[in-house]
Amino acid sequence: MARFGWTVESQRGSHRKLVHPERTDFLIVAFHGSLGRNTVRRILRQAGIDEDQFLKRL
């Protein structure tokens, strides 16, 4: 997510709070190893990142 401007602001247990300098909202993402496809899609949708654009930057 750092490639898209999101950075970790804080962490509580395995949950990380991601913030973006151009947005007022934030994301809470659980880091428990691997994430399911639908979970990744939900996170990308909340972050305003197109799935194809994300895959190209991997």
Residue frames as a rotation matrix with the C-alpha (Angstrom) as fourth column:
MET 1
0.565 0.825 0.000 0.00
0.825 -0.565 0.000 0.00
0.000 0.000 -1.000 0.00
ALA 2
0.142 -0.595 -0.791 3.00
0.376 -0.707 0.599 2.28
-0.916 -0.382 0.124 0.45
ARG 3
-0.745 -0.432 0.508 3.32
0.602 -0.108 0.791 2.50
-0.287 0.895 0.340 -3.34
PHE 4
-0.095 0.818 0.568 -0.06
0.753 -0.314 0.578 4.20
0.651 0.483 -0.586 -3.34
GLY 5
-0.339 -0.155 0.928 0.77
-0.209 -0.949 -0.235 6.67
0.917 -0.274 0.290 -0.56
TRP 6
0.758 0.648 0.077 -0.70
-0.253 0.182 0.950 4.75
0.602 -0.739 0.302 2.40
THR 7
-0.425 -0.905 0.006 1.47
-0.294 0.132 -0.947 4.53
0.856 -0.404 -0.322 5.53
VAL 8
0.088 0.385 -0.919 1.09
0.739 0.593 0.320 2.85
0.668 -0.707 -0.232 8.91
GLU 9
0.093 0.026 0.995 0.12
-0.402 -0.913 0.062 5.39
0.911 -0.406 -0.075 11.54
SER 10
-0.233 -0.138 0.963 -0.33
-0.967 0.140 -0.213 3.00
-0.105 -0.980 -0.166 14.45
GLN 11
-0.312 0.118 -0.943 -0.72
-0.262 0.943 0.205 -0.65
0.913 0.311 -0.263 15.33
ARG 12
-0.125 0.325 0.937 -2.71
-0.982 0.096 -0.164 -2.43
-0.143 -0.941 0.307 18.00
GLY 13
0.254 0.094 0.963 -2.03
-0.162 0.985 -0.053 -6.14
-0.953 -0.142 0.266 18.10
SER 14
-0.477 -0.414 0.775 -2.17
0.622 0.465 0.630 -7.40
-0.622 0.782 0.036 14.51
HIS 15
0.522 0.737 0.430 -4.36
0.846 -0.383 -0.371 -4.53
-0.109 0.558 -0.823 13.28
ARG 16
-0.611 -0.772 -0.175 -2.69
0.698 -0.630 0.341 -1.62
-0.373 0.086 0.924 11.56
LYS 17
0.538 0.726 -0.428 -4.16
0.444 -0.676 -0.588 1.81
-0.717 0.126 -0.686 10.93
LEU 18
-0.412 -0.640 0.649 -3.19
0.888 -0.122 0.444 3.10
-0.204 0.759 0.618 7.48
VAL 19
0.412 0.490 -0.768 -3.46
0.287 -0.870 -0.400 6.78
-0.865 -0.056 -0.500 6.56
HIS 20
0.032 -0.327 0.944 -3.03
0.995 -0.076 -0.060 8.70
0.091 0.942 0.323 3.32
PRO 21
-0.688 -0.413 -0.597 -1.78
0.549 -0.834 -0.055 12.30
-0.475 -0.366 0.800 3.20
GLU 22
-0.946 0.325 0.001 -4.45
-0.227 -0.662 0.715 13.36
0.233 0.676 0.699 0.67
ARG 23
-0.151 0.929 -0.338 -7.43
0.148 0.359 0.922 11.73
0.977 0.089 -0.191 2.39
THR 24
-0.252 0.137 0.958 -9.25
-0.848 -0.509 -0.150 12.34
0.467 -0.850 0.244 5.65
ASP 25
0.813 0.571 0.115 -10.32
-0.563 0.722 0.402 8.73
0.147 -0.391 0.908 6.20
PHE 26
-0.325 -0.911 0.253 -8.17
-0.936 0.348 0.048 5.78
-0.132 -0.221 -0.966 7.21
LEU 27
0.343 0.357 -0.869 -8.06
-0.497 0.854 0.155 2.00
0.797 0.379 0.470 6.82
ILE 28
0.092 -0.302 0.949 -7.84
-0.888 0.407 0.215 -0.65
-0.451 -0.862 -0.231 9.52
VAL 29
0.408 -0.056 -0.911 -6.21
-0.640 0.694 -0.330 -3.81
0.651 0.717 0.248 8.17
ALA 30
0.714 -0.147 0.685 -5.60
-0.489 0.596 0.637 -7.04
-0.501 -0.790 0.354 10.08
PHE 31
0.113 -0.767 -0.631 -2.24
-0.874 0.225 -0.430 -8.65
0.472 0.601 -0.645 9.30
HIS 32
0.407 0.121 0.905 -2.73
-0.642 0.743 0.190 -12.34
-0.650 -0.658 0.380 10.09
GLY 33
-0.408 -0.561 0.720 -0.49
0.212 0.709 0.673 -13.81
-0.888 0.428 -0.170 7.41
SER 34
-0.936 0.072 0.345 -2.33
0.343 -0.038 0.938 -14.24
0.081 0.997 0.011 4.12
LEU 35
-0.504 0.801 -0.322 -5.50
-0.430 -0.556 -0.711 -12.38
-0.749 -0.220 0.625 3.20
GLY 36
-0.144 0.564 0.813 -8.39
0.657 0.669 -0.348 -13.79
-0.740 0.484 -0.467 1.22
ARG 37
-0.703 -0.137 0.698 -9.16
0.695 -0.345 0.631 -12.46
0.154 0.929 0.337 -2.25
ASN 38
0.267 0.900 0.345 -12.42
0.694 -0.428 0.579 -10.84
0.669 0.085 -0.739 -1.18
THR 39
0.587 -0.146 -0.796 -10.70
0.677 -0.452 0.581 -9.20
-0.445 -0.880 -0.166 1.78
VAL 40
-0.544 -0.837 -0.053 -8.07
0.612 -0.439 0.657 -7.72
-0.574 0.325 0.752 -0.51
ARG 41
-0.467 0.453 0.759 -10.76
0.697 -0.340 0.631 -6.46
0.544 0.824 -0.157 -2.89
ARG 42
0.623 0.737 -0.262 -12.63
0.726 -0.419 0.545 -4.82
0.292 -0.529 -0.796 0.00
ILE 43
0.214 -0.651 -0.728 -9.45
0.620 -0.485 0.616 -3.10
-0.754 -0.584 0.300 1.23
LEU 44
-0.757 -0.515 0.403 -8.63
0.621 -0.373 0.690 -1.86
-0.205 0.772 0.601 -2.28
ARG 45
-0.039 0.836 0.548 -12.18
0.752 -0.337 0.566 -0.55
0.658 0.434 -0.616 -2.75
GLN 46
0.736 0.298 -0.608 -12.02
0.663 -0.502 0.556 1.33
-0.140 -0.812 -0.567 0.55
ALA 47
-0.071 -0.882 -0.466 -8.60
0.518 -0.432 0.738 2.74
-0.852 -0.189 0.488 -0.41
GLY 48
0.679 0.409 -0.610 -9.85
-0.274 -0.630 -0.727 3.87
-0.682 0.660 -0.316 -3.82
ILE 49
-0.418 -0.881 -0.221 -7.34
-0.679 0.141 0.721 1.68
-0.604 0.451 -0.657 -5.68
ASP 50
0.512 0.542 -0.666 -8.28
-0.856 0.387 -0.343 -0.13
0.071 0.746 0.662 -8.89
GLU 51
0.698 -0.193 0.689 -7.55
-0.155 0.899 0.409 -3.88
-0.699 -0.393 0.598 -8.69
ASP 52
0.806 -0.409 0.427 -5.78
0.572 0.355 -0.739 -3.94
0.151 0.840 0.520 -12.08
GLN 53
0.560 -0.604 0.567 -3.66
-0.376 -0.796 -0.475 -0.93
0.738 0.053 -0.673 -11.13
PHE 54
0.567 -0.309 0.764 -2.72
-0.765 0.147 0.627 -2.68
-0.305 -0.940 -0.153 -7.88
LEU 55
0.781 -0.229 0.581 -1.69
0.262 0.965 0.028 -5.87
-0.567 0.131 0.813 -9.67
LYS 56
0.770 -0.506 0.389 0.49
0.328 -0.210 -0.921 -3.92
0.548 0.837 0.004 -12.14
ARG 57
0.415 -0.606 0.679 2.44
-0.659 -0.715 -0.236 -2.32
0.628 -0.349 -0.695 -9.28
LEU 58
0.940 -0.057 0.335 3.19
-0.219 0.653 0.725 -5.58
-0.260 -0.755 0.602 -7.44
